[in-house]
């Protein structure tokens, strides 16, 4: 359904050009949940904002790449055609619902307006559809919520209201950017249950951006691991979480707390490199315990490791 090929996005800075997204390629199939994971600054969110062209331009520059949605390159669409795609075929669920919802407009008015824009129905019909969507995602009193302003509801309810807005256009793909990271444990669980149920029922694909491997294990079919703006490993979620191949993936998964949070945390040594001055060869080389001389000379390609697995690492050049 979505085929991302070689997307590169840069930002100018006083110290040089920041290569926030660097030749990123992966696919999302219809009905699939793909989790994109990595440390802060790895390029997870900027990749999604680049593909949807929501990244501010300027200062950002989408230097190259394509993103084919059922054969149509959305990176090449005129703005008027792109607006028809966003919200209708591709919707976004952002991290902070309070900043995304208009504070001076009732939730219901925002939902009704969004439904009417995407479905071309009367206000009466949009109101009915809106109440049905809110009921489907677990609101016992949809009418009551529609009368509220965003500041009058809890963080969890605000995020579920944003989910309703995202579903208003019946999208084929939902991009969910850290959708539970600002919520308490109970609200997180509710959102995840509802998101999984909606995805299973509608067949909607989900592009999940997260650093939470608990969320990945519950929702994802496939995982893309990003480091310093590049995709370094891809594979089925259960297999990759159990047997990560790339040294960065291994370190990232090993750093997740175990034993109920009482065990000793393992950390990847060092820090993500300066994106204006990436090290020669593999960007992970300065932090990697498997690095060899050629890792500092040439950037490895992405090599297949098994029929469904691939890693950008010299360890698998002859796999």
N, C-alpha and C positions, 0 to 999 in steps of 0.2 A: 504493500500500500504506500508506504513512505520510504524512499530510497535516497539517503543522504550521501553525497559523494564529494570528498575533498574540500569541505567548507573551511575557509580560513578567514578569521576576523581579527583585525588589529586595532589598537588604540594608540594615538600619539601621546607621548609623555615627555617631561623635561629631560629624562635620562635616556630616551630612545623609544623605539616602537615596541609596544606590548603585544605579543602574539598570544592573545587570549584563547583563540581557537585555531588549531594548527593542523590543517589537512585531515579533518575528522570525517570518517565514513562509517555508516552503519545503516541497518534497515529496521523497519517496524512493520510486521505483517498485520493484516486485518484481524482484529480480535485478540491481539497479543499484548501482554504487559511487559514492556522493556524498561528496566531500571538502569539509569545512568548514575554511577557512583564515583566517589573520589573525595579527596580532601578539599577544604575551602580553597578557592583559587585555581582549581583544576580545569575550569572551563565548562562545568556542567550546565549552569544556567545560561551562560552567554551563548552556548551552542543552540539551545532552544530559542533564545531571543533572536539569534541570527537567522535561523531557519524560518521563523515567522516574521522576520524583518521588523520586530519590535525593539531591537537594540537601537539606541539613539544614533542617528547618522546625520551630521557629525555628532560626537567625535569619532564614533566607530566607523571602520571601513570594512565592508565585506569584500575582501580582495578577490576571492574566487570560490568556486564550488557550485553545486546544484543540489536541489531538494525536490525530487520528483514525487508528487502526490498523484497516484494512479496515472503516471505518465506525463503529468503537467509540471513543469519546473516552476515552483512558486517563488523562487528567487528571481525569476525573470518576468513575473507577471506585472502589468501596469497596476498602479495603486488602486484604481477602482475595482479591478478584478480581484486583487488581493483581499480587499475588504469583504468581498462576498465569500471568500474562503475562510477567513478568520471568524470564529464564532459559529459559523454554520458547519463547516467540515472539520475545522480544527479549533478547539476551545482551550483556554488556559485557566488553571486553578493556581493562584499565587499563594505565597507563604503567609502574608499578612492580610487577612480579610478586611480588617478595619481600614487599612490604607487603600484597598481596592474598591470598597463600597463607598458611595457618596454619602457623607455624614448628614447632609441637609435634605435628603430625599428618603422617603419611606422605602423599606426593602421591597414591598409589593409593587410600588411604582417602577422601581428599577427592573424588577423581574418581568412585569407586564410589558414594559417598553422593549426589553430584549426579545421576548417571545414574539411580539408584533413585528419587530424588525426582521427576524429570521423566518417567520412562518406566514407572514402576510394574513393575519386573522384580525377579527374585531377585538376591541378592548374587552368586551364581555367574554369572548372565547379565550382570550389570553389570560384573563383572570382565572377562568376555570382550569386551564392547562397549568398555570402557575401553582394553584392550590393542589393539583394532582401531583406535580413534581415534588413539592414540599412534603406531601403526605408519603410519597414513595421513598423519600430519604429519611423518614422517621420522625417528622414533626407531628405531634398529636394535635396541635392547634395551628394549622397553616394560616388561617385568617388572622389570628392574633399576631403571628410573626410578620405578616405582610403589612400590618399597621404600624410596626415598630421602625424606629431609626436604628442604624447600626450600633450607635453607642448605648442603646437600651438592651442589647442582647449580650449573652456570654460569648467568649472567644470561640467556643465550640459551635454555638449556633450561628455565629457570624460566618464561620468557615463552611458550615453546611448550606447557608444561604448563598455563599459564593459558588458552591458546588451546583446548586439549583440554577444559578445564572449561567454557569458553564454548560449545563445540560439543556438549556432553553432552546438551542438551535439543533438539537439531536445530532451532535457531532460524531464523526467517524473516529476522531482521535482526540483524546483529552491529554494535555500536557499538564502534569501536576508537579509543581515546583516546591519541594519540601512542604507538602500540604499539612503535616501534623507537627512540625518541629516547634511551634509556639504554643501547643496545647498541652493540657495536663493529661495524665495517663488515661483517665476515663474517656475524655473527649477524643484522644488519639484513637483509642480502640473503637469507638463508635464510628468515626470517620472511615477508618480502614474497613470495618465490616460493611458499611454502606457502599463504599467505593467498589469493593470486590463484588458485592451483590449486584450493583448496577452494571458493572462491566460484564459479568457473567450473563445477565439477563438481556442486555442490549447488543452484545457482541462488539462493543466499542473498544478500540485499541487505546492503550494508556502508555504514555511516555512519562515515566516516574523519575523525578530527580530527587536524590536523597543521599544522605550519609549514614542512614540508619539501616544496618543489616537485618534488624528484626523486621522492619517494614519490607525489605527486599525478600526475605524468606517467606513472608506471608502472602505477598502479592505477585511477585515477578515470575514470568516465564523465562526471561532471558536477561542477562546483565551485560552492560558495557562499562568497563573500568576506564576512567580518565585520569591522566597525570600530566600536569604542566601543559594543558591545552591539547593533548593528544589522546586518542583512544589506544590503550595499550593491551587490552584483553577483552574478548567477547566470548560468551558461551551460555548454555542453559543454566538457569539460576541454581538449581539444586546441585548440579555437577560442579559448577564453578565455586560455589561456597564450600563444597566438600573438598575439592582438589584444585585450588588456584594454581595456575602455572607461572604467570609473570611474577618476578620477585616483589614488585610493588603490590600486586594483588595479595600475595601471601602475607606481606607485612601489614597491609590494611586490615585484612580479616583477622590476623593474629592479635591486632591491637584492640579488638572488641572485648569488653569485659566479660569474664566467665565466672562460674561459681557464684552466681547471684550477685556479682559485683564485688566480691570479697577477695578474689584472686589478684595477684600482682599484674599490673598492666604492662604489656609489651609495646614498646614504641618504635617506630621507624626512626633511625638516627637522622639527624640533619633536618633540613627544611626544603619546601618546594623552591626551586631555583627562581632567580629573578627572570621574569618573562621577557625583559628587554635584553638579556644577555645569557641566553641558554647555553649550557656547556656543550662542547662539541660531541658529536655522536649521540648516544642515548642520554636523554635528559635525566634519567634516574641513576645514571652511573655513579655520581658522587655519594649516593646513599645506599648503593647496592652491594650486598655481600657476595654476589656471584659475578661481579664485573671482571672482565678480562681486557687486555690491551685494545682489542678491536672495538670494544664498546665505546671507547673514547675517540675513535677515528671516524666511524661511519654510523649513521642512524640506521638501525635495522628496519627491514620491511615488516609487515604483518604476516606471519607465517602460520599456515594451518597446522594444528597439533593433532586434531582428530576431525571426523566429518562435521562436527558442530562447534568446534573450539578453534580459536586462533589467538596468537599473542605476538606483540611487537617486541621481540627479544631474540638476541643472537643464540640463546640456548636452544631454540627450536628451528634454526635455519636449515637443519638437515633432518628434521623430524619426519 
